[in-house]
Amino acid sequence: MSTHIGAQPGDIAPLVLMPGDPLRARWIAETFLEDARCYTEVRGMYGYTGTWRGQRVSVQGSGMGQPSLAIYVNELFTEYDVQSVVRVGSCGALTERLAVRDLVIASGACTDSAMNRIAFEGLGYAPVADFGLLRDAAAAAESLATEASVHVGLIFSSDSFYAARPELAARMVEYGVLAVEMEAAALYTLAAKHGRRALAICTVSDHIVTGEETTSQEREQTFGDMVEIALTAGLGAQ
């Protein structure tokens, strides 16, 4: 039994979908999974296991930011032998190429976090998605009937929700970064360390350029397209 999850051996499936919001985890379990059972409520960070199209899958909240996600991902990999983690989160669009509710499948994650700088003693490690998951997610997105556009490319994992220097985001955009969130770089790095698979699929919840945004209830309960893509890609890659 791990410190922060507290589930029993066998409670968690080899594939875990990971939203930041624990209430979105509950919504995903209730909306998409059959026979979903809650295996943890420790610190209000809900985790569930059920089935989707006959295959076991879990969904686990991570909280906000790379340090919080790293706690849960470390324990999932080392204590529960999880093989694949797909982040299903929200992001802020950094370019007018994207619209609110568009989907971003993150091929790689830039970051301003010191976590990797410390781990690699100043070297610039490049955290990237698992290619199989990335390929299958892109294919699933193409076949999904959705009005939202799907983008595959770089995201920026920031340590600050309220950035001290927001002008630096413009430089990221010049080098192809599409959106900002707060978790993917740590997820990709930990997956590489443990030899596991990881992918981040995010829905644009707000637009840094235009100021458009969704409500908290919409962010919790209406981002279903990315969940379907994550389930199709994750279970197909096992």
C-alpha positions in Angstrom: 0.0 0.0 0.0 1.6 3.3 -1.1 1.8 6.4 0.9 -0.4 8.7 -1.2 -2.7 6.3 -3.1 -3.3 3.6 -0.5 -4.7 1.1 -2.9 -4.3 -2.7 -2.5 -2.2 -4.8 -4.9 -4.2 -5.5 -8.0 -6.6 -2.6 -7.5 -5.1 -0.6 -10.3 -5.1 -1.5 -14.0 -2.0 -1.4 -16.3 -3.5 1.6 -18.0 -4.3 4.8 -16.0 -5.9 7.9 -17.3 -4.8 10.8 -15.2 -6.7 14.1 -15.0 -5.4 16.8 -12.7 -8.9 17.4 -11.2 -10.0 14.6 -9.0 -13.6 15.5 -9.7 -12.9 15.0 -13.4 -11.5 11.6 -12.4 -14.9 10.8 -10.8 -16.8 12.1 -13.8 -14.7 10.0 -16.2 -15.3 6.8 -14.1 -19.0 7.4 -13.9 -19.4 8.4 -17.5 -17.1 6.1 -19.4 -16.4 3.0 -17.2 -18.5 0.0 -16.4 -18.5 -1.4 -12.9 -16.2 1.4 -11.7 -15.0 1.0 -8.1 -13.3 3.7 -6.1 -9.9 2.4 -4.8 -8.7 5.5 -3.1 -10.0 8.8 -1.6 -6.7 9.7 0.2 -6.4 13.5 0.4 -9.5 13.7 -1.8 -7.5 12.5 -4.8 -10.0 10.0 -6.2 -9.0 6.8 -8.1 -11.3 4.3 -9.8 -10.9 1.1 -11.7 -13.5 -0.3 -14.1 -13.8 -1.6 -17.6 -14.2 0.0 -21.0 -15.3 -2.2 -23.9 -14.4 -5.2 -21.7 -10.9 -4.1 -20.8 -9.7 -2.9 -17.3 -8.7 0.7 -17.0 -8.1 3.0 -14.1 -8.5 6.7 -13.7 -6.5 8.6 -11.0 -6.4 12.3 -10.1 -3.0 13.9 -9.9 -3.6 17.4 -8.6 -2.0 20.5 -10.1 1.6 20.9 -11.0 4.6 18.6 -11.7 5.5 17.9 -8.0 2.0 16.7 -7.3 1.8 14.6 -10.5 5.3 13.2 -9.8 4.1 11.7 -6.5 1.3 9.8 -8.0 3.1 8.7 -11.1 6.1 7.4 -9.1 3.8 5.4 -6.9 1.8 4.0 -9.8 5.0 2.8 -11.6 6.9 1.5 -8.6 4.1 0.2 -6.3 1.4 -0.9 -8.7 3.3 -1.8 -11.8 1.3 0.5 -14.0 2.5 0.3 -17.6 0.9 3.3 -19.3 -0.3 6.7 -18.0 -2.3 9.0 -20.3 -2.8 12.5 -18.9 -6.2 13.9 -19.8 -6.0 17.5 -18.8 -6.7 21.1 -19.7 -4.4 23.6 -21.2 -4.2 27.2 -22.3 -3.8 28.1 -26.0 -0.8 30.2 -26.7 -1.5 30.8 -30.4 -4.5 31.8 -32.5 -4.0 28.6 -34.5 -5.9 27.0 -31.6 -9.5 27.6 -30.4 -11.1 26.9 -27.1 -12.1 23.2 -26.9 -9.5 22.2 -29.5 -7.4 19.1 -28.5 -3.7 19.0 -28.2 -1.8 15.7 -28.3 1.6 16.5 -26.9 4.5 15.1 -28.8 6.9 16.7 -26.3 6.9 19.0 -23.3 9.1 22.0 -22.8 9.3 23.3 -19.2 10.6 26.0 -16.9 10.7 23.5 -14.0 14.0 22.9 -12.1 13.1 19.2 -11.6 15.0 18.0 -14.7 17.8 20.6 -14.4 18.5 19.1 -10.9 18.2 15.5 -12.1 20.4 16.0 -15.1 22.8 18.4 -13.5 22.0 21.3 -15.9 21.7 19.3 -19.1 18.6 20.0 -21.2 16.8 16.7 -21.2 13.9 16.6 -23.8 10.8 14.9 -22.4 8.8 13.3 -25.2 5.7 11.1 -25.5 5.7 7.4 -26.1 5.6 7.0 -29.9 3.1 4.2 -29.9 0.6 6.0 -27.8 1.2 9.2 -29.8 0.6 7.4 -33.1 -2.5 5.6 -31.8 -4.0 8.8 -30.3 -3.5 10.7 -33.5 -5.2 7.9 -35.5 -8.1 7.8 -32.9 -8.5 11.5 -33.2 -8.8 11.3 -37.0 -11.6 8.8 -36.7 -13.5 10.6 -33.9 -16.4 12.7 -35.1 -15.8 16.0 -33.3 -16.2 19.6 -34.2 -13.0 20.5 -32.4 -9.7 20.6 -34.2 -6.9 18.3 -33.1 -3.3 19.4 -33.0 -0.1 17.3 -32.5 2.9 19.2 -31.2 4.8 20.8 -28.4 3.3 22.0 -25.1 4.9 24.0 -22.3 4.7 22.6 -18.8 5.0 25.6 -16.5 5.6 25.7 -12.8 3.5 28.8 -12.4 -0.2 29.3 -13.2 0.2 33.0 -12.7 3.4 33.6 -14.6 5.8 36.2 -13.4 7.0 36.8 -17.0 4.1 36.0 -19.4 6.0 37.6 -22.2 8.3 34.6 -22.4 5.4 32.6 -23.8 5.6 34.5 -27.0 9.2 33.1 -27.5 7.9 29.6 -27.0 5.3 30.2 -29.7 8.0 31.3 -32.1 9.5 27.8 -31.7 6.3 25.9 -32.2 4.8 25.5 -28.8 1.0 25.3 -28.9 -0.3 25.5 -25.4 0.6 25.7 -21.7 -0.2 23.3 -18.9 1.6 22.2 -15.7 2.3 18.4 -15.7 3.4 16.7 -18.9 7.1 17.2 -18.7 7.4 15.4 -15.4 5.1 12.6 -16.6 7.2 12.0 -19.7 10.5 12.1 -17.8 9.3 9.6 -15.2 7.9 7.3 -17.8 11.3 7.3 -19.5 13.1 6.7 -16.2 10.9 3.6 -15.4 10.6 2.3 -19.0 6.9 2.9 -19.2 4.6 4.6 -21.7 3.1 8.1 -21.3 1.1 10.6 -23.3 -0.6 13.9 -22.5 -3.8 14.8 -24.3 -5.2 18.2 -23.3 -8.4 20.1 -24.1 -8.0 23.9 -24.5 -9.9 25.3 -21.6 -8.8 28.9 -22.0 -7.1 31.1 -24.5 -4.1 33.2 -23.4 -4.3 35.4 -26.5 -8.1 36.0 -26.8 -9.1 35.7 -23.1 -11.8 33.2 -23.9 -12.4 30.6 -21.2 -14.6 27.7 -20.1 -16.3 27.4 -16.7 -15.1 25.1 -13.9 -18.1 22.8 -14.5 -17.3 22.6 -18.2 -13.7 21.7 -17.4 -14.8 19.0 -15.0 -17.6 17.4 -17.0 -17.6 18.2 -20.7 -14.1 17.3 -22.1 -15.2 13.8 -23.3 -13.4 13.7 -26.7 -10.0 13.5 -25.2 -11.1 10.7 -22.9 -12.3 8.6 -25.8 -9.1 9.2 -27.6 -7.1 8.3 -24.5 -9.0 5.1 -24.0 -8.7 4.0 -27.6 -5.0 4.8 -27.8 -4.1 3.4 -24.3 -5.9 0.1 -24.6 -4.8 -0.4 -28.1 -1.1 0.0 -27.1 -1.2 -2.6 -24.3 
